[in-house]
């Protein structure tokens, strides 16, 4: 569960960085990258235990 929180928190930080860079074209990409990490972190929180990894 802690990895999900770390990914979500990093997504928030990157999204804020992208938000402040928005007049630049890089800002939109960085914002989208951060929002994707927030989404993936939240989705990971809803997965059941033992369902992580490529071999399962």
C-alpha distance (Angstrom), angle and dihedral (degrees) to the residues before:
residue distance angle dihedral
X1 . . .
X2 3.80 . .
X3 3.81 92.5 .
X4 3.79 89.2 57.8
X5 3.79 91.0 53.6
X6 3.80 91.9 48.2
X7 3.82 92.0 50.9
X8 3.81 90.8 47.5
X9 3.81 93.2 47.7
X10 3.80 92.2 48.7
X11 3.80 88.0 49.1
X12 3.79 90.4 54.6
X13 3.80 91.5 49.9
X14 3.81 93.4 47.9
X15 3.81 91.2 45.3
X16 3.78 91.1 53.6
X17 3.79 90.1 49.5
X18 3.80 89.9 50.8
X19 3.79 91.5 46.8
X20 3.78 91.7 56.8
X21 3.81 90.8 47.8
X22 3.84 94.7 49.5
X23 3.82 99.4 119.1
X24 3.79 85.6 62.7
X25 3.81 119.1 70.5
X26 3.81 90.1 -124.1
X27 3.81 89.0 61.7
X28 3.79 93.5 66.6
X29 3.79 92.3 50.9
X30 3.79 93.7 46.5
X31 3.81 90.8 47.2
X32 3.80 91.6 51.2
X33 3.79 91.4 46.9
X34 3.81 90.4 52.7
X35 3.79 93.3 46.4
X36 3.80 90.0 51.1
X37 3.80 89.8 54.0
X38 3.78 91.0 50.0
X39 3.80 90.1 51.5
X40 3.80 93.3 46.9
X41 3.80 92.1 46.9
X42 3.80 92.2 51.7
X43 3.80 92.5 45.7
X44 3.80 90.0 50.6
X45 3.82 89.1 55.9
X46 3.82 90.3 60.5
X47 3.80 95.3 51.2
X48 3.76 117.1 102.1
X49 3.81 122.7 -112.5
X50 3.78 117.1 -85.4
X51 3.78 95.9 25.5
X52 3.80 97.5 103.6
X53 3.78 125.3 101.7
X54 3.78 134.3 56.0
X55 3.79 95.9 -100.7
X56 3.80 97.6 61.0
